[in-house]
Amino acid sequence: MTTSTSKTTVRRRGVLRGIGAGGLAAAVAVFAKGSPAQAANWECCNLVYVPPNVSLSNCLASNHYVWTCTFGTVGPYYRCQCCEKKNSSGTTIGSASGCTCLSNCG
């Protein structure tokens, strides 16, 4: 048995392949929909736990590792604060993030 694929499907796959994780993260921020590819790059944070499993305030109030990242080139531009919550032995037990739109927020 053979399966046929239309040219439209092939073109769509090529476009999605070209967008990459950054484009998917930006689309998620704009359209508020998740995707399996988002797990590789939650917003722009590359978190250990995806989706995040604690609030940003909870993560920041405990033993943590924090960094920032930015994403977006055309349209909205975001700066995100990323946090990984650690237990007393230094093992990561939670992740969180929060983003602020810096320009072209519409």
Secondary structure, 3 states (H helix, E strand, C coil): CCCCCCHHHHHHHHHHHHHHHHHHHHHHHHHCCCCHHHHHCCCCCCCCCCCCCCCHHHHHCCCEEEEEEEECCCCCEEEEEEEEEECCCCCEEEEEEEEEEEECCC
